[in-house]
């Protein structure tokens, strides 16, 4: 038979016989029930931990096992489980490790800072200062239970703010000595703490005794990445005494094992997965299963316009987002018509995560658990808008893009359009020259198609001399899409004119279940093709100088520019070429010298230009392309003067912004050097 002794204690009630509430259960039967079977009469409906900060003598520290040969071969241990030591109760410490695990696995609002180690923040999560003062003090031990602030009157205790508070650990009103916790309070501790620490998270927890907590259940929780908390009998005396976090299993041998931290050290321990019984050290009484879910986001949009008022359980004006809890059922309703910026739109259908919902059904129900996107599709009459730039400037030819935008095209049947270019004289230059071997060519104008975007279209050539066509192979619904054409002009320099793209409204589409004619919005704009200009960039008396700016390169080189383009170039003040140091003198444009000492230059390309940077050997202060005593005299005559004044910069041969003895030394060390012939 089983013996269970319980007492209740209230502040101020004298119990001289002081029978203390204990969790030890003595089972006298010879056999334990099989997993999943009903437990024998007398099996306790509740049990608790009674351990302290020091492990009992003779504690069994578990089995030694080898890692499985391959991951997933009958063995699994969850990574990232923090190891905490007993702190004001094994229950709060074990629950704290599990909360710390979740904090490090996508739920960072549970614990300030890093949960990997037992920081002060981790200890405060386990048991706050308020918990210590109100419930741990006065510290009591079996058999003398001392009253604390869990006793009446209510209101003198602090608000619950740590795991130990929600677990009712050490509370005398629950008959708990210091560090003791009832199993029945374990599940509420998880939900209570998560709700307080991170209200946007959803925590689900439940207690299961051995009758329902099977090996299959345990293994499924670990495989799903969810550690569990076990209430066990560490010494095998038939009574519970300790909570541990279990986060691994092994079924490679003859005995099924669970892995846990024991709260007394930070080592991983393996114990037999077995019922609590006499002689069964670390036998299991029950488990607390914990699962967390993040809030999911519902993104509510509308096409082709935003700003439509949506009603329901998550109302708003599109586009908006709403935070939802896991499992929350959200109902949305879109108006049948909406006017945005003076334009009237009609509701077509909802789309959920890009999947079309039944047309005309204005209500939508979404069960949240992951992020979802709900889009209300509206439409005018079916329309194709061709949108091109109003002003195009090309240098000697080039490309520009034209968008073809479809609105409310449900089952787009096809499209045909003509593109022309009219020059300044009014001549039509858009005639079709050839269709052989590729895209159609219109005079000096090429039209090419972005194959990736137009994957369901193909060009039709030879419709007439100025027409190119596209026939749609799309038979699915299209709320709004953008396609691209790229137009290339190869007319001669200086050409100016206008382009236009005119559609042929002979096709129909299915919209709102009806065949309707497409409305077209067309595009036109001015095209200017600029005269190309050539820029030659050199250096003297040496080549190989790196030039930065609008047209960078290494001298000597040429660059193509367009008419009136502004070109900025710059060189360093000193360079080393072929092992010889050179100092910059100035620029020359088309042979005309520019102000000396200015390493940057700006040129407007109103014609072809040739520019060159001029150099001399380093140390040459008088510009004769030779370093000799005359340079020493030139520097001496400028000592102490401002290099920024007049042509004094020439005497600052080392470029340090001063004219001093260091410039004399710099030149003396280079005596006899000359520019190349």
C-alpha positions as CSV (number, residue, x, y, z in Angstrom):
1,X,0.0,0.0,0.0
2,X,1.0,3.6,-0.4
3,X,1.3,6.0,2.6
4,X,0.8,9.7,1.9
5,X,0.9,12.2,4.8
6,X,-0.2,15.8,4.4
7,X,-0.9,18.8,6.7
8,X,-2.0,22.4,6.1
9,X,-0.3,25.3,8.0
10,X,-1.5,28.8,8.5
11,X,0.3,31.7,10.1
12,X,-0.4,31.8,13.8
13,X,-1.7,28.3,14.0
14,X,0.2,26.3,16.7
15,X,0.7,22.6,15.8
16,X,2.5,21.1,18.7
17,X,2.6,17.7,17.1
18,X,4.1,19.3,13.9
19,X,3.5,16.6,11.4
20,X,5.1,18.2,8.3
21,X,3.9,17.8,4.8
22,X,6.2,15.4,3.0
23,X,6.4,14.2,-0.5
24,X,7.8,10.7,0.2
25,X,5.6,8.0,-1.2
26,X,6.2,4.4,-0.1
27,X,4.9,1.8,-2.6
28,X,4.7,-1.6,-1.1
29,X,3.5,-3.4,-4.2
30,X,5.8,-5.8,-6.1
31,X,5.1,-4.6,-9.6
32,X,4.6,-1.2,-11.3
33,X,2.0,-0.6,-14.0
34,X,3.0,-0.5,-17.6
35,X,3.4,2.8,-19.4
36,X,0.0,4.3,-20.2
37,X,-1.9,2.1,-17.8
38,X,-4.0,3.5,-14.9
39,X,-1.9,3.8,-11.8
40,X,-2.7,1.8,-8.7
41,X,-5.0,3.1,-6.0
42,X,-3.0,5.3,-3.6
43,X,-0.6,6.7,-6.2
44,X,-0.3,10.3,-5.2
45,X,-2.2,12.9,-7.3
46,X,0.6,15.4,-6.5
47,X,4.2,15.2,-5.5
48,X,7.1,17.7,-5.0
49,X,10.7,18.3,-4.8
50,X,12.5,18.4,-1.4
51,X,16.2,18.8,-2.4
52,X,18.6,21.4,-1.3
53,X,21.6,23.1,-2.7
54,X,23.9,20.2,-1.8
55,X,23.4,16.7,-3.4
56,X,22.6,13.9,-1.0
57,X,25.5,11.6,0.0
58,X,26.0,8.6,-2.2
59,X,24.2,10.2,-5.2
60,X,24.2,8.1,-8.4
61,X,25.7,10.3,-11.1
62,X,24.4,8.4,-14.0
63,X,25.6,6.2,-16.8
64,X,28.5,6.7,-19.2
65,X,27.6,6.3,-22.8
66,X,29.3,6.9,-26.1
67,X,27.9,9.2,-28.7
68,X,26.0,7.6,-31.5
69,X,27.9,6.6,-34.6
70,X,25.8,9.0,-36.7
71,X,23.5,11.8,-35.8
72,X,19.9,10.6,-35.5
73,X,20.9,7.0,-34.9
74,X,18.9,6.5,-31.7
75,X,20.5,9.3,-29.8
76,X,19.9,13.1,-29.6
77,X,20.9,15.9,-27.2
78,X,19.6,19.4,-27.8
79,X,22.4,21.9,-28.2
80,X,22.4,25.3,-26.4
81,X,20.9,24.2,-23.1
82,X,22.4,26.4,-20.4
83,X,23.7,24.7,-17.2
84,X,22.6,26.5,-14.0
85,X,23.3,25.5,-10.4
86,X,20.6,25.0,-7.7
87,X,19.3,28.5,-6.8
88,X,16.6,28.8,-4.2
89,X,15.0,25.6,-5.4
90,X,15.7,22.9,-7.9
91,X,12.3,23.5,-9.6
92,X,12.9,27.2,-10.4
93,X,16.5,26.5,-11.4
94,X,15.4,23.7,-13.8
95,X,12.6,25.8,-15.2
96,X,15.2,28.6,-15.6
97,X,17.4,26.5,-17.7
98,X,14.5,25.6,-20.0
99,X,13.5,29.3,-20.2
100,X,17.1,30.1,-21.0
101,X,17.1,27.5,-23.7
102,X,14.1,29.1,-25.3
103,X,15.6,32.6,-24.9
104,X,18.6,31.5,-27.0
105,X,16.5,29.7,-29.6
106,X,14.4,32.5,-31.1
107,X,12.7,34.0,-28.0
108,X,15.2,36.7,-26.8
109,X,12.7,38.7,-24.8
110,X,12.6,36.1,-22.0
111,X,15.8,37.1,-20.2
112,X,18.0,40.2,-20.3
113,X,21.4,39.6,-21.8
114,X,22.9,36.2,-22.7
115,X,21.2,33.1,-21.2
116,X,24.3,30.8,-21.8
117,X,25.6,31.4,-18.3
118,X,24.1,31.9,-14.9
119,X,24.4,35.6,-14.7
120,X,22.7,37.8,-12.1
121,X,19.9,38.4,-14.6
122,X,19.4,34.6,-14.8
123,X,19.3,34.3,-11.0
124,X,16.8,37.1,-10.9
125,X,14.7,35.3,-13.4
126,X,14.8,32.2,-11.2
127,X,14.2,33.9,-7.9
128,X,14.0,37.7,-7.5
129,X,14.9,39.7,-4.5
130,X,11.2,40.1,-3.7
131,X,10.8,36.3,-3.8
132,X,13.7,35.9,-1.5
133,X,12.4,38.4,1.1
134,X,8.7,37.4,0.9
135,X,8.9,33.6,0.7
136,X,12.4,32.3,1.3
137,X,12.8,34.2,4.5
138,X,12.7,33.0,7.1
139,X,14.7,30.1,5.8
140,X,13.1,26.9,7.2
141,X,13.8,23.2,7.0
142,X,11.9,20.1,7.6
143,X,10.3,19.5,10.1
144,X,9.8,23.2,11.3
145,X,7.7,25.1,8.8
146,X,7.9,28.9,9.3
147,X,5.2,31.3,8.0
148,X,6.0,33.7,5.3
149,X,4.1,36.3,3.3
150,X,2.2,33.7,1.3
151,X,0.0,33.5,4.4
152,X,-3.0,35.8,5.0
153,X,-3.6,38.6,4.8
154,X,-3.1,39.0,1.1
155,X,-1.4,42.1,-0.4
156,X,1.7,42.3,1.8
157,X,3.7,40.3,-0.8
158,X,5.4,41.6,-3.9
159,X,3.9,41.0,-7.4
160,X,5.0,37.8,-9.0
161,X,8.1,38.5,-11.1
162,X,10.2,35.4,-11.1
163,X,9.8,31.7,-11.8
164,X,9.9,30.8,-8.1
165,X,6.9,33.1,-7.5
166,X,4.8,31.5,-10.2
167,X,6.0,28.0,-9.1
168,X,5.0,28.9,-5.5
169,X,8.4,27.6,-4.3
170,X,9.1,27.9,-0.6
171,X,5.7,29.3,0.1
172,X,4.5,28.2,3.5
173,X,0.8,28.6,2.5
174,X,1.5,25.6,0.1
175,X,3.3,23.7,2.9
176,X,6.6,24.2,1.2
177,X,9.9,24.5,3.1
178,X,12.8,26.5,1.6
179,X,13.4,25.4,-2.0
180,X,10.4,22.9,-2.1
181,X,7.9,22.9,-5.0
182,X,4.8,21.0,-5.9
183,X,4.6,19.3,-9.2
184,X,1.0,20.6,-9.8
185,X,2.5,24.2,-9.8
186,X,5.2,23.5,-12.4
187,X,3.1,24.1,-15.6
188,X,1.7,27.4,-14.3
189,X,5.2,28.6,-13.6
190,X,6.1,28.5,-17.2
191,X,3.0,30.1,-18.5
192,X,3.0,32.7,-15.8
193,X,6.6,33.8,-16.2
194,X,6.5,33.9,-20.0
195,X,3.3,36.0,-19.9
196,X,5.0,38.4,-17.5
197,X,8.4,38.6,-19.2
198,X,7.3,38.6,-22.8
199,X,3.6,39.1,-23.3
200,X,3.8,38.8,-27.0
201,X,5.0,35.1,-26.8
202,X,2.5,32.3,-26.3
203,X,3.5,29.6,-23.9
204,X,1.7,26.3,-23.6
205,X,2.6,23.9,-20.8
206,X,1.1,20.8,-19.2
207,X,2.0,18.3,-16.5
208,X,1.9,14.6,-17.3
209,X,2.3,11.8,-14.8
210,X,4.0,8.5,-15.7
211,X,0.6,7.1,-16.8
212,X,0.6,9.4,-19.8
213,X,4.2,10.4,-20.1
214,X,5.6,7.7,-22.4
215,X,9.0,7.2,-24.0
216,X,7.4,8.1,-27.3
217,X,6.1,11.4,-25.9
218,X,9.5,12.3,-24.5
219,X,11.4,11.4,-27.6
220,X,8.9,13.4,-29.7
221,X,9.4,16.5,-27.5
222,X,13.2,16.3,-27.9
223,X,13.0,15.7,-31.6
224,X,10.9,18.8,-31.9
225,X,13.5,20.8,-30.0
226,X,11.5,21.1,-26.8
227,X,13.3,20.2,-23.5
228,X,11.0,18.9,-20.7
229,X,11.2,19.2,-16.9
230,X,11.1,16.0,-14.9
231,X,10.2,15.4,-11.3
232,X,12.3,12.4,-10.2
233,X,13.3,10.3,-7.2
234,X,17.1,10.7,-7.1
235,X,17.9,8.1,-4.4
236,X,15.3,5.4,-5.4
237,X,13.5,5.4,-2.0
238,X,10.1,5.5,-3.7
239,X,9.5,9.3,-3.2
240,X,10.0,12.3,-5.3
241,X,12.7,14.8,-4.3
242,X,14.1,16.7,-7.3
243,X,13.3,18.6,-10.6
244,X,15.7,18.4,-13.5
245,X,15.7,19.7,-17.1
246,X,15.8,16.7,-19.6
247,X,17.0,17.5,-23.1
248,X,18.4,14.3,-24.6
249,X,17.6,10.7,-25.1
250,X,19.5,7.5,-26.0
251,X,18.0,4.2,-27.2
252,X,21.1,2.7,-28.7
253,X,21.5,0.2,-25.9
254,X,19.2,-2.2,-24.0
255,X,18.2,0.6,-21.5
256,X,16.5,3.7,-22.6
257,X,18.2,6.8,-21.1
258,X,17.4,10.4,-20.7
259,X,20.0,13.2,-20.5
260,X,19.7,16.1,-18.0
261,X,21.5,18.6,-15.8
262,X,21.2,17.7,-12.1
263,X,21.4,21.4,-10.8
264,X,24.4,20.4,-8.6
265,X,27.0,20.6,-11.3
266,X,27.2,21.6,-14.9
267,X,27.9,18.1,-16.3
268,X,25.6,16.1,-18.6
269,X,24.1,13.1,-16.8
270,X,22.4,10.0,-18.3
271,X,19.7,8.1,-16.3
272,X,17.4,5.2,-17.0
273,X,14.0,6.3,-18.4
274,X,11.9,4.4,-15.8
275,X,9.1,4.9,-13.4
276,X,9.7,6.0,-9.9
277,X,10.1,2.9,-7.7
278,X,12.1,1.7,-4.7
279,X,15.6,0.8,-5.9
280,X,15.2,2.9,-9.1
281,X,17.5,5.9,-8.7
282,X,16.4,8.9,-10.7
283,X,13.0,7.2,-11.5
284,X,10.4,9.5,-13.0
285,X,7.2,10.6,-11.3
286,X,6.0,13.0,-14.1
287,X,7.0,15.6,-16.6
288,X,6.2,19.2,-17.5
289,X,6.0,19.8,-21.3
290,X,6.6,23.3,-22.6
291,X,6.2,24.9,-25.9
292,X,6.6,28.5,-27.0
293,X,5.3,30.3,-30.1
294,X,6.2,33.8,-31.4
295,X,3.5,36.2,-32.4
296,X,2.8,36.0,-36.1
297,X,2.3,38.9,-38.4
298,X,-0.6,39.5,-40.8
299,X,0.3,41.8,-43.6
300,X,-2.8,43.3,-45.2
301,X,-2.4,45.0,-48.6
302,X,-4.6,46.0,-51.5
303,X,-3.8,46.3,-55.2
304,X,-3.5,48.2,-57.4
305,X,-3.9,51.0,-54.7
306,X,-3.5,51.3,-51.0
307,X,-5.6,53.2,-48.5
308,X,-8.7,50.9,-48.4
309,X,-10.4,50.5,-45.1
310,X,-10.6,46.8,-44.0
311,X,-12.9,45.8,-41.1
312,X,-12.9,42.7,-38.9
313,X,-10.9,41.5,-35.9
314,X,-7.7,43.1,-37.2
315,X,-9.0,46.3,-38.9
316,X,-6.9,48.9,-40.6
317,X,-6.2,50.8,-43.8
318,X,-4.2,48.9,-46.4
319,X,-1.2,48.5,-46.3
320,X,-0.8,47.7,-42.6
321,X,0.5,44.8,-40.4
322,X,-1.1,43.3,-37.4
323,X,0.5,41.2,-34.6
324,X,-1.4,38.0,-33.9
325,X,-1.0,35.2,-31.4
326,X,-0.5,31.6,-32.4
327,X,-3.7,29.9,-33.3
328,X,-5.6,33.2,-33.4
329,X,-8.5,33.3,-35.9
330,X,-8.6,36.5,-37.8
331,X,-11.6,37.7,-39.8
332,X,-11.2,40.4,-42.4
333,X,-13.8,42.1,-44.6
334,X,-13.1,44.3,-47.7
335,X,-15.7,46.8,-49.0
336,X,-17.4,46.0,-52.3
337,X,-16.3,49.4,-53.6
338,X,-13.7,52.0,-52.6
339,X,-12.8,55.4,-53.8
340,X,-9.1,56.4,-53.6
341,X,-8.0,59.8,-54.7
342,X,-11.2,60.3,-56.5
343,X,-11.1,57.0,-58.4
344,X,-13.7,54.3,-57.8
345,X,-12.5,50.7,-57.6
346,X,-14.5,47.5,-57.4
347,X,-13.6,44.5,-55.2
348,X,-12.4,41.5,-57.2
349,X,-11.1,38.9,-54.7
350,X,-8.8,38.2,-51.7
351,X,-5.4,36.7,-52.2
352,X,-3.9,34.8,-49.3
353,X,-0.1,34.3,-49.5
354,X,-0.4,34.9,-53.2
355,X,-3.1,32.2,-53.7
356,X,-6.3,33.5,-55.2
357,X,-9.5,33.1,-53.1
358,X,-13.0,32.8,-54.6
359,X,-13.9,35.9,-56.7
360,X,-16.4,38.3,-55.2
361,X,-16.1,36.8,-51.6
362,X,-15.3,39.9,-49.5
363,X,-14.7,38.1,-46.2
364,X,-11.5,36.2,-45.4
365,X,-10.7,34.0,-42.4
366,X,-7.1,33.3,-41.5
367,X,-5.8,31.0,-38.7
368,X,-2.5,32.4,-37.5
369,X,0.5,30.3,-36.6
370,X,2.9,31.7,-39.1
371,X,3.2,35.0,-40.9
372,X,0.5,35.5,-43.6
373,X,-0.1,38.1,-46.3
374,X,-3.7,39.0,-47.2
375,X,-4.2,41.1,-50.3
376,X,-7.5,42.6,-51.4
377,X,-7.5,42.9,-55.2
378,X,-9.5,45.7,-56.7
379,X,-9.9,46.8,-60.3
380,X,-11.1,49.3,-62.8
381,X,-11.9,48.3,-66.3
382,X,-9.1,46.2,-67.5
383,X,-6.2,48.4,-68.5
384,X,-2.7,48.2,-69.9
385,X,-0.5,51.2,-69.2
386,X,2.7,51.7,-71.3
387,X,4.9,54.0,-69.3
388,X,8.1,55.5,-70.7
389,X,10.4,58.4,-69.8
390,X,9.2,61.8,-71.0
391,X,12.8,62.9,-71.7
392,X,15.6,60.7,-72.9
393,X,19.1,61.8,-73.4
394,X,21.5,59.3,-75.1
395,X,25.2,59.8,-75.9
396,X,25.6,58.7,-79.5
397,X,23.0,56.0,-79.1
398,X,22.0,53.9,-76.1
399,X,19.0,52.3,-74.3
400,X,16.1,53.2,-72.2
401,X,13.4,51.1,-70.7
402,X,9.6,51.2,-71.2
403,X,7.2,49.6,-68.7
404,X,4.1,47.8,-69.8
405,X,1.9,47.6,-66.7
406,X,-1.3,45.5,-66.6
407,X,-4.1,46.2,-64.1
408,X,-7.0,43.8,-63.3
409,X,-6.1,41.5,-66.2
410,X,-7.7,38.2,-65.4
411,X,-6.8,35.8,-68.2
412,X,-4.9,38.3,-70.4
413,X,-5.6,37.4,-74.0
414,X,-2.9,39.4,-75.8
415,X,-1.4,42.7,-76.8
416,X,-0.2,44.4,-80.0
417,X,1.6,47.7,-80.2
418,X,3.4,50.0,-82.6
419,X,6.5,52.0,-81.7
420,X,7.7,54.9,-83.9
421,X,10.4,57.5,-83.8
422,X,9.8,60.9,-85.4
423,X,12.8,63.1,-86.0
424,X,13.0,66.9,-85.8
425,X,12.1,67.3,-89.4
426,X,8.9,65.2,-88.9
427,X,10.2,62.2,-90.8
428,X,9.0,58.8,-89.7
429,X,12.1,56.8,-88.9
430,X,10.4,53.8,-87.4
431,X,10.0,51.5,-90.5
432,X,10.8,47.8,-90.2
433,X,14.0,46.9,-91.9
434,X,14.5,43.2,-91.1
435,X,13.1,40.5,-88.9
436,X,15.7,37.8,-89.8
437,X,17.5,36.1,-87.0
438,X,16.2,37.9,-83.9
439,X,14.5,41.0,-82.7
440,X,12.8,43.3,-85.2
441,X,14.9,46.3,-86.3
442,X,13.2,49.6,-86.9
443,X,15.7,51.7,-88.9
444,X,18.4,52.6,-86.4
445,X,16.2,51.5,-83.5
446,X,16.2,48.0,-82.0
447,X,13.5,46.6,-79.7
448,X,14.5,43.8,-77.4
449,X,12.5,41.9,-74.8
450,X,13.5,41.0,-71.3
451,X,13.2,37.2,-71.7
452,X,13.0,36.5,-68.0
453,X,10.0,38.8,-67.5
454,X,8.4,38.0,-70.8
455,X,8.8,34.3,-70.4
456,X,5.2,33.6,-71.3
457,X,5.2,35.9,-74.3
458,X,6.7,35.7,-77.8
459,X,7.3,38.4,-80.4
460,X,5.3,38.4,-83.6
461,X,7.2,39.9,-86.5
462,X,6.0,41.3,-89.8
463,X,2.5,42.5,-88.8
464,X,3.2,45.6,-90.8
465,X,6.1,47.9,-91.3
466,X,5.9,49.7,-88.0
467,X,4.3,47.2,-85.7
468,X,5.7,44.6,-83.3
469,X,3.4,42.3,-81.4
470,X,3.2,40.1,-78.3
471,X,0.7,37.4,-77.7
472,X,0.0,36.2,-74.2
473,X,0.2,32.6,-73.2
474,X,-1.1,33.4,-69.7
475,X,-4.3,31.8,-68.6
476,X,-4.1,32.5,-64.8
477,X,-5.3,35.5,-63.0
478,X,-3.1,38.6,-63.0
479,X,-4.0,41.4,-60.5
480,X,-1.0,43.6,-61.4
481,X,2.2,42.9,-63.2
482,X,5.0,44.9,-64.8
483,X,6.8,43.8,-68.0
484,X,9.7,45.5,-69.6
485,X,10.8,46.5,-73.1
486,X,14.2,47.8,-73.8
487,X,14.5,50.3,-76.7
488,X,17.9,50.9,-78.3
489,X,18.6,53.9,-80.6
490,X,21.5,53.9,-83.0
491,X,20.8,57.1,-84.9
492,X,23.7,59.4,-85.7
493,X,25.0,61.9,-83.3
494,X,22.9,65.0,-82.8
495,X,19.6,63.4,-83.7
496,X,16.6,64.7,-81.8
497,X,13.0,63.8,-82.0
498,X,10.1,62.1,-80.3
499,X,9.2,58.4,-79.7
500,X,5.7,57.0,-79.2
501,X,4.3,53.6,-78.3
502,X,0.7,53.2,-79.5
503,X,-1.3,50.1,-78.6
504,X,-3.8,48.3,-80.7
505,X,-7.0,47.9,-78.6
506,X,-8.4,44.9,-80.5
507,X,-7.9,42.4,-77.7
508,X,-10.2,41.5,-74.8
509,X,-9.6,40.1,-71.3
510,X,-11.7,38.4,-68.8
511,X,-12.2,40.6,-65.8
512,X,-14.7,40.0,-62.9
513,X,-16.0,37.0,-65.0
514,X,-16.8,39.2,-68.0
515,X,-15.1,39.7,-71.3
516,X,-14.2,43.4,-71.6
517,X,-12.2,45.5,-74.0
518,X,-8.8,46.6,-72.7
519,X,-8.3,50.3,-72.0
520,X,-4.8,51.4,-73.0
521,X,-2.7,54.2,-71.7
522,X,0.2,54.9,-74.1
523,X,3.6,56.4,-73.8
524,X,5.6,59.1,-75.6
525,X,8.6,61.3,-74.9
526,X,11.4,63.3,-76.4
527,X,14.7,61.6,-77.3
528,X,18.0,63.5,-77.7
529,X,21.1,61.7,-79.0
530,X,24.1,63.7,-78.1
531,X,27.3,64.3,-80.2
532,X,30.1,62.1,-78.8
533,X,33.3,63.8,-77.9
534,X,36.8,62.3,-77.5
535,X,39.1,63.1,-74.6
536,X,42.8,62.3,-74.7
537,X,44.6,62.1,-71.4
538,X,48.4,62.1,-71.2
539,X,51.3,63.0,-69.0
540,X,54.8,64.5,-69.6
541,X,57.6,63.7,-69.6
542,X,56.6,60.3,-68.3
543,X,53.7,58.0,-68.8
544,X,51.9,55.6,-66.4
545,X,50.3,58.2,-64.1
546,X,47.1,57.1,-62.5
547,X,44.3,59.6,-63.0
548,X,41.1,59.6,-60.9
549,X,37.7,61.3,-61.6
550,X,34.9,61.2,-64.1
551,X,37.0,59.4,-66.7
552,X,39.7,57.6,-64.8
553,X,42.7,55.7,-66.3
554,X,46.4,55.4,-66.6
555,X,48.2,57.8,-69.0
556,X,48.2,57.8,-71.8
557,X,44.6,56.8,-72.6
558,X,41.4,58.0,-74.4
559,X,37.8,58.3,-73.3
560,X,34.5,58.9,-75.1
561,X,32.3,61.6,-73.7
562,X,29.1,63.3,-74.8
563,X,28.6,66.9,-75.9
564,X,28.8,69.4,-73.1
565,X,29.7,66.7,-70.5
566,X,31.7,68.1,-67.6
567,X,34.8,66.0,-66.8
568,X,36.6,66.2,-63.5
569,X,40.1,64.7,-63.3
570,X,42.8,64.6,-60.5
571,X,46.3,63.3,-60.0
572,X,48.5,63.0,-56.9
573,X,51.1,65.6,-56.0
574,X,53.9,63.1,-56.3
575,X,54.3,59.8,-58.0
576,X,57.1,57.2,-58.4
577,X,57.6,55.7,-61.8
578,X,60.4,53.4,-62.8
579,X,62.0,53.9,-59.4
580,X,62.2,57.7,-59.9
581,X,60.2,60.2,-57.8
582,X,58.3,62.9,-59.8
583,X,56.5,66.1,-58.5
584,X,53.4,67.5,-60.2
585,X,53.8,70.9,-62.0
586,X,50.5,71.6,-63.6
587,X,47.9,70.7,-66.3
588,X,47.9,71.6,-70.0
589,X,44.6,71.6,-72.0
590,X,45.0,71.4,-75.8
591,X,48.6,72.5,-75.2
592,X,47.7,75.6,-73.1
593,X,49.2,75.6,-69.6
594,X,46.8,75.8,-66.7
595,X,47.5,77.3,-63.2
596,X,50.4,75.4,-61.8
597,X,50.2,73.4,-58.6
598,X,46.5,72.5,-58.9
599,X,46.3,68.8,-59.1
600,X,42.5,68.8,-60.0
601,X,41.1,70.1,-63.3
602,X,37.6,70.4,-64.8
603,X,37.0,70.3,-68.6
604,X,33.7,70.9,-70.4
605,X,33.5,68.7,-73.5
606,X,32.3,71.3,-76.0
607,X,34.7,69.7,-78.5
608,X,37.4,67.0,-78.6
609,X,40.1,67.9,-76.0
610,X,43.6,66.7,-75.1
611,X,44.8,67.2,-71.6
612,X,48.1,66.3,-70.0
613,X,49.6,66.5,-66.6
614,X,53.2,68.0,-66.4
615,X,55.8,66.6,-64.1
616,X,59.4,67.1,-63.1
617,X,61.9,65.0,-61.0
618,X,61.4,65.4,-57.3
619,X,63.7,68.0,-55.8
620,X,63.6,70.3,-58.9
621,X,62.6,73.6,-57.4
622,X,63.2,75.9,-60.4
623,X,61.5,73.7,-63.0
624,X,64.4,73.0,-65.3
625,X,63.9,69.2,-65.0
626,X,67.3,68.8,-63.3
627,X,68.2,68.7,-59.6
628,X,71.4,70.7,-59.0
629,X,72.8,73.6,-56.9
630,X,70.4,76.0,-58.5
631,X,67.5,74.3,-56.9
632,X,69.2,74.6,-53.5
633,X,69.6,78.3,-54.1
634,X,65.9,78.6,-55.1
635,X,64.8,76.8,-51.9
636,X,67.2,78.9,-49.8
637,X,65.7,82.1,-51.2
638,X,62.2,80.9,-50.2
639,X,62.9,79.6,-46.7
640,X,60.1,80.3,-44.2
641,X,57.7,81.6,-46.8
642,X,54.2,80.4,-47.4
643,X,54.0,77.7,-50.0
644,X,50.4,78.8,-50.9
645,X,51.7,82.3,-52.0
646,X,52.6,82.9,-55.7
647,X,54.8,80.1,-57.0
648,X,56.4,79.3,-53.6
649,X,54.9,75.8,-53.9
650,X,57.8,74.9,-56.1
651,X,60.2,75.3,-53.2
652,X,58.1,72.9,-51.0
653,X,59.7,70.0,-52.7
654,X,58.8,67.4,-50.1
655,X,55.2,68.5,-50.1
656,X,54.8,68.9,-46.3
657,X,53.3,72.4,-46.5
658,X,56.4,74.2,-45.3
659,X,59.6,75.6,-46.9
660,X,62.4,74.8,-44.5
661,X,65.7,72.9,-44.1
662,X,64.0,69.6,-44.8
663,X,63.3,70.7,-48.4
664,X,67.1,71.5,-48.7
665,X,67.9,68.0,-47.4
666,X,65.3,66.5,-49.8
667,X,66.9,68.2,-52.8
668,X,70.5,67.5,-51.7
669,X,69.7,63.8,-51.5
670,X,68.6,63.9,-55.2
671,X,71.4,65.9,-56.7
672,X,72.1,65.0,-60.3
673,X,68.7,63.5,-61.2
674,X,67.2,64.6,-64.5
675,X,64.0,64.1,-66.4
676,X,64.0,61.4,-69.1
677,X,65.0,62.6,-72.6
